[in-house]
Amino acid sequence: MAKKEKGLIVPDEIVMSKILLVRGKKVMIDRDLAELYGVSTKRLNEQVKRNLKRFPEDFMFQLTEEEKEEVVAFCDHLKGLKYSSFLPYVFTEYGAVMLASVLNSERAIEVNIQIVRIFTQMREILLTHKDILLKLEQVERKVFGHDQDIQLIFEYLKQLLNPPQEPRPRIGFRRKDELN
């Protein structure tokens, strides 16, 4: 996924590592976005507060104390948030796009384009995996009730491959001098 493009500022892997799943949404924390956009977290949040109408709930929301603790425990690069008295904001893909227009710097625009491309790639990958998971689920449902039947088939196969060792009575024509 990492592209060696001329204008690439940050490797795709770094951007991807900063995307978190909170409340069932893929988001990026204000601190990480500020770092990517080349501004301080304080300045980023100031711009957001000045333009609050541009950031509805589906673009941005503030973490609860429990969510903050979970994020800090999950992400090593966010250990510094543990001692912060402020609850961080997180931004969805749409919020990250809106941030670029609010910050209005060349770097913000370039990084924003990269972020949007990565979110799009992730969505495509998820759709591909979703199809595979649905197929697996269908196969699992078909096979679910057949476990005992399959075991029985294997038992019969083993019996056929390993016949009992007791002598069987001979079949066919026998001469008078032969025993039964």
N, C-alpha and C positions, 0 to 999 in steps of 0.2 A: 503494500500500500504506500510505502514511502516513495515519493517521487523526487527525482533530482531535477526539479525545475529551476529555472533561473531566478524567479521571483519568490521562491519558497522561503519563508522566514523561519518557520518552526516545523520540525519533522512531524508528520502525521501521527506517528506513534505517541508523541508527547501530548498532542491535542486529544487523541483517543483516551489516553490514560487519565485525563482530567474530566471525562464525562462520567457522571455518577447516575445511579438510579435512586431517585427519592420520590416517594408517593406514587410510584408506578410511572414516573416520567424521567426521561433522560435529560439531565440538567448539568450545568457547569456552575461552580461556586464563584462568588464575586472575586475572591482573592486570586483564583486561577485565571479568570478572564482579564483581570487588571494586569496580571503578569504577562499574559499573551498580547494584550493590546499596548503594553509598554507604558502604563500609567499606574499611579498608586491606587490602592483599594479605596482610600478616602476620596480621591478625586472621582473615581468611577461612581461611587455611591452618591456623591454630591450631584453629579450630572443626572443620575437616576431620579433623585429627589426633586431636582429642578424641572424634570420632564415626567413627572409621575403619571400623567394621563396616557403616556405612551406605553406604560407597562402594566397592563391588566394582570389578573391572577394567573392566566394561562401563559403569560410571558415571564413572570417573575413572582417569587414568593419568599417569605422569610422562614428559615428553619426554626423548628421548636428546639427546646433544650435537649430533648431526647434524640431528635434527629441529628443535632450537632454532635452529640456524644457518639452516636453510631458512625457518623461520617469520619470523625477523628479516629475512632478505633479501626475503621476499615482502610483509611488512606494514610500512609506513612508521611506523605508530604504535607499533611494538614495538622500535624501534631501541635504546631504553634497555636492553633485555634482553641486548644484545650483550656488555655489560661485566659482567653479573651472574654471580656464581659459582654461583648456584642454578639448578637445572633446574626450569622451571615445570611446574605441573600443568595438565592440560586436562580439561574436563568435558563429557560428552555431554549430550544433552537430559535424560536421567534424572538425571544428576549435578547439573545446574542446578536441577532440581526439588527434589532432596534438599537442596541448599545453602540454598534458601529456608526449609526446615523447620528446618535447623540454626541459621541466622542469626536466624530468628524476629523479624524487624522488619517494620513496615508497608510500608516501601519495598521490602524484599526480596520480599515477597509480591506486590506490584503489578508489579514488574519481572519476576518469575518468570512470572506469568500472561501477560505480554506475550511473553516469550521462548518459552513453550510454544506460543502462537498462531503465532508466526513460524516455528518449527520445523514446525508442522503445515502452514502455507501452503507452505513450501518442499517438503515431502514431496508435497503435492498437485500442485504445479507439476512436480516431477520425474516423477510418475506420468503426467501429461498429456504431457510431452515424451518420455517413454519410449514411449508408444503411437505418437507421431509418428515417432520414430526407428525403431521396428520396421517401420512401414509403408514408410518410405524404404528400409530395408534389403531388404524384400521386392521393391520395385520395382527396386532396384539389381541384385538377383540375377536378376530376369527380363530386364533389359536388358543385363546383362553380356556374354552371348555374341552379342548382336545388333549390336555395333558395326560389324563388317565388312559385315553385311547392310544396315544402314542406309546406310553409305557407298556401297555398290553401288547402292542405290535412288536416292540423290542423283545418282550418275554418270549413270544412265539418264534421270532427269528432266532433267538438264542437256542431254543429247544430244537429247531430245525438244524442249526449248525452243529450242535452238540447232542446227538441222539443218545438215548439211554444205552448203557453198556451191557445190559443183560442179553443173553442169546435169544434170538427170535426163532420161532419154529420155522423149519424149512418148508418152502412151498414148492409144489410141483410133483412130477412123477418120481417114485422111488422104486428101486429094485427090491425084490423079495429079501435079499440078504442084508439090506440096510435097515437100521433101526429108525424109529420115528423121529 
